[in-house]
Amino acid sequence: MKDIVRNNAVKSKPRVLALSGGIGGAKLALGLYRILDPWDLAVVVNTGDDFEHFGLHIAPDVDTLMYTLSGTNNTELGWGRAGETWAFLEQLKRLGGETWFQLGDGDLAVHLQRSESLKRGNTLSTVTADLFHHLEIQAHVWPMSDQPVRTMIDAVDGREIPFQNYFVQEKCEPEVSGFRFTGAGDALPNASFMELLEDPCLNAIIVCPSNPYVSVDPMLAIPGVRAALKACHVPVIAVSPIVGGEAIKGPTAKMMRELNIPVDPLSIARHYADFLDGFILDDADAHHADSLEIPTLVTRTVMQTLEDRDALARDSLSFAQRLKADKSLNTTSAKRAS
């Protein structure tokens, strides 16, 4: 990590944009945060997982990123805060309350602060920036929209299940037949996100190895986002969340099987094909590289240590830099030809 004093850094325009869901995406976002200068990183976070619980606005992916970048995340569980206590949940259980969603005492304070601020009329973007500020995180972090978009799971048994109920309460057991993003059609993408896509300071866009169907697709479902990524002047690259026919974390592979989608990196690349300029595969999937029709980087993508996160971040940015040079060259050649 660079020898920098983050608290005294001057806020600057971001040079790198990452699209992220929860745990898997946050790992790469942390690597980018560690190797970039303060405020050089912007992250747009999925809020399709957000829901209301006990009258509180819960934002699981935003909070996972917040705890990860601040170094307060529980690395053993992969979610929540390190050193969390559970007095509230224990008392709630004793009183017969619902305890399927794990609310730690410190985590509860975050949800309470967010909810109270939203009730005072602040936007989710403003509230998120304030929370990240208090945890001294020097990156631009934006929820994908200030309007509610809710991911719903269409189950084979005919039910429509809110994502957190599917993911936590039912432990991803129901077989899925599709997904819906309620409210996406009426939502507006985060304004700072859309402005950055046209900013000459931007050098790269990285789609983190998050679940394409329930972490990235909610962002892409908001009108204008997909087209803006396609038109962006800088390379858009994605890191495959599938390694060796399985997902490193979460239900991505299970969902793909249930939807009859081949569980391999090629399916992920095809999913993003209309706006993707480059794709990153794990060494275990090097044999797929020749089947891709876009520039491909083969490297280690499994992030078990901080060093792994930093290495993948460096590889991603180096790859994007090469693609940017090629893109500029191609654009110049096309202009000369015309």
Rosetta blueprint (number, residue, H / E / L):
1 M L
2 K L
3 D L
4 I L
5 V L
6 R H
7 N H
8 N H
9 A L
10 V L
11 K L
12 S L
13 K L
14 P L
15 R L
16 V E
17 L E
18 A E
19 L E
20 S E
21 G L
22 G L
23 I H
24 G H
25 G H
26 A H
27 K H
28 L H
29 A H
30 L H
31 G H
32 L H
33 Y H
34 R H
35 I H
36 L L
37 D L
38 P L
39 W L
40 D L
41 L E
42 A E
43 V E
44 V E
45 V E
46 N L
47 T L
48 G L
49 D L
50 D L
51 F E
52 E E
53 H E
54 F L
55 G L
56 L E
57 H E
58 I E
59 A L
60 P H
61 D H
62 V H
63 D H
64 T H
65 L H
66 M H
67 Y H
68 T H
69 L H
70 S H
71 G L
72 T L
73 N E
74 N L
75 T L
76 E L
77 L L
78 G L
79 W L
80 G L
81 R E
82 A L
83 G L
84 E L
85 T L
86 W L
87 A H
88 F H
89 L H
90 E H
91 Q H
92 L H
93 K H
94 R H
95 L L
96 G L
97 G L
98 E L
99 T L
100 W L
101 F L
102 Q L
103 L L
104 G L
105 D H
106 G H
107 D H
108 L H
109 A H
110 V H
111 H H
112 L H
113 Q H
114 R H
115 S H
116 E H
117 S H
118 L H
119 K H
120 R L
121 G L
122 N L
123 T L
124 L H
125 S H
126 T H
127 V H
128 T H
129 A H
130 D H
131 L H
132 F H
133 H H
134 H H
135 L L
136 E L
137 I L
138 Q L
139 A L
140 H E
141 V E
142 W E
143 P E
144 M L
145 S E
146 D L
147 Q L
148 P L
149 V L
150 R E
151 T E
152 M E
153 I E
154 D E
155 A E
156 V L
157 D L
158 G L
159 R L
160 E E
161 I E
162 P E
163 F H
164 Q H
165 N H
166 Y H
167 F H
168 V H
169 Q H
170 E L
171 K L
172 C L
173 E L
174 P L
175 E L
176 V E
177 S E
178 G E
179 F E
180 R E
181 F E
182 T E
183 G L
184 A H
185 G H
186 D H
187 A L
188 L L
189 P E
190 N L
191 A H
192 S H
193 F H
194 M H
195 E H
196 L H
197 L L
198 E L
199 D L
200 P L
201 C L
202 L L
203 N L
204 A E
205 I E
206 I E
207 V E
208 C L
209 P L
210 S L
211 N L
212 P H
213 Y H
214 V H
215 S H
216 V H
217 D H
218 P H
219 M H
220 L H
221 A L
222 I L
223 P L
224 G L
225 V H
226 R H
227 A H
228 A H
229 L H
230 K H
231 A H
232 C L
233 H L
234 V L
235 P L
236 V E
237 I E
238 A E
239 V E
240 S L
241 P L
242 I E
243 V E
244 G L
245 G L
246 E E
247 A E
248 I L
249 K L
250 G L
251 P L
252 T H
253 A H
254 K H
255 M H
256 M H
257 R H
258 E H
259 L L
260 N L
261 I L
262 P L
263 V L
264 D L
265 P H
266 L H
267 S H
268 I H
269 A H
270 R H
271 H H
272 Y L
273 A L
274 D L
275 F L
276 L L
277 D L
278 G E
279 F E
280 I E
281 L E
282 D E
283 D H
284 A H
285 D H
286 A H
287 H H
288 H H
289 A H
290 D H
291 S H
292 L L
293 E L
294 I L
295 P L
296 T E
297 L E
298 V E
299 T E
300 R L
301 T L
302 V L
303 M L
304 Q L
305 T L
306 L H
307 E H
308 D H
309 R H
310 D H
311 A H
312 L H
313 A H
314 R H
315 D H
316 S H
317 L H
318 S H
319 F H
320 A H
321 Q H
322 R H
323 L H
324 K H
325 A H
326 D H
327 K H
328 S H
329 L H
330 N H
331 T H
332 T H
333 S H
334 A H
335 K H
336 R H
337 A H
338 S L
